[in-house]
């Protein structure tokens, strides 16, 4: 490589690499952040299931709201989770004839998460790859069919 080629690469090539390479790095950071938020949502669902089991043991029934599990009531979960929003996900607890169900959906689908989650008194966490809320019929977290987009 002669001096002219090196100079040309320095003037044209390096800025071009920086321009096109930066978005790739940003995308990896973006995906990593989204994956971290999904993982945090899964951990939060585990925490909520544990809190519901403890609540049922103490009071003979499942909590009817996230607030009942929070610091102002039974003190089984932290205030951020009791508010229903944590790390890019919105959590909704519903009373059912069998006990309870909890749904976790990304606050901004595709940005804070690309999966929705569902759990209930069975303690099984289910997922849906897509914006549709996961249900009791969705695949369990980690199953092959869930990753291919199946919901049943």
CORKARA-V217977 format. One record per residue. N is the residue number from 1. OMEGA is omega as a letter, one per 20 degrees, with the letter a starting at -180 (999 if undefined). D_FIRST is the distance of its C-alpha to the first C-alpha in Angstrom with 2 decimals. Layout:
[[N;OMEGA;D_FIRST] [N;OMEGA;D_FIRST]]
This chain:
[[1;a;0.00] [2;a;3.77] [3;r;6.75] [4;r;8.09] [5;r;6.04] [6;r;6.72] [7;r;10.13] [8;r;10.80] [9;a;10.33] [10;a;12.50] [11;a;15.00] [12;a;15.35] [13;a;14.08] [14;r;15.80] [15;r;19.07] [16;r;19.11] [17;r;18.82] [18;a;21.52] [19;a;23.65] [20;a;23.72] [21;a;23.58] [22;r;26.50] [23;r;29.08] [24;r;28.37] [25;r;29.10] [26;r;32.10] [27;r;33.40] [28;r;33.30] [29;r;35.14] [30;r;37.52] [31;r;38.31] [32;r;38.77] [33;r;41.17] [34;r;43.08] [35;r;43.38] [36;r;44.64] [37;r;47.22] [38;r;48.38] [39;r;48.73] [40;r;50.70] [41;r;52.94] [42;r;53.66] [43;r;54.57] [44;r;56.77] [45;r;58.58] [46;r;59.23] [47;a;60.59] [48;r;62.80] [49;r;64.16] [50;r;65.00] [51;r;66.66] [52;r;68.69] [53;r;69.94] [54;r;70.95] [55;r;72.57] [56;r;74.51] [57;a;75.67] [58;a;76.94] [59;r;78.40] [60;r;79.24] [61;r;77.01] [62;r;73.41] [63;a;72.23] [64;r;72.55] [65;r;69.67] [66;r;66.63] [67;r;68.59] [68;r;71.23] [69;a;68.60] [70;a;67.27] [71;a;68.23] [72;a;71.08] [73;a;72.85] [74;r;72.17] [75;a;69.07] [76;r;67.24] [77;a;63.96] [78;a;62.04] [79;a;62.60] [80;r;59.25] [81;r;60.00] [82;r;63.63] [83;r;62.49] [84;r;60.94] [85;r;57.34] [86;r;54.74] [87;r;50.94] [88;r;50.50] [89;r;53.32] [90;a;56.91] [91;r;59.59] [92;r;62.94] [93;r;65.88] [94;r;68.63] [95;r;72.00] [96;r;72.82] [97;a;76.04] [98;a;74.38] [99;a;72.91] [100;r;69.74] [101;r;66.34] [102;r;63.24] [103;r;60.39] [104;r;57.02] [105;r;54.91] [106;r;51.71] [107;r;52.54] [108;a;49.62] [109;a;48.87] [110;r;45.18] [111;r;44.38] [112;r;46.63] [113;r;47.11] [114;r;46.93] [115;r;49.97] [116;a;53.64] [117;r;55.92] [118;r;59.62] [119;r;61.94] [120;a;65.68] [121;r;68.38] [122;a;67.08] [123;r;64.16] [124;r;61.69] [125;a;58.68] [126;a;57.58] [127;r;54.53] [128;r;53.49] [129;a;49.91] [130;a;50.43] [131;r;52.36] [132;r;55.79] [133;r;57.64] [134;a;57.94] [135;r;61.52] [136;r;63.71] [137;r;62.59] [138;a;58.84] [139;r;57.02] [140;r;56.95] [141;r;53.82] [142;a;51.38] [143;a;52.89] [144;a;50.69] [145;r;52.60] [146;a;52.03] [147;r;48.25] [148;r;48.54] [149;a;50.53] [150;r;54.04] [151;r;56.85] [152;999;59.66]]
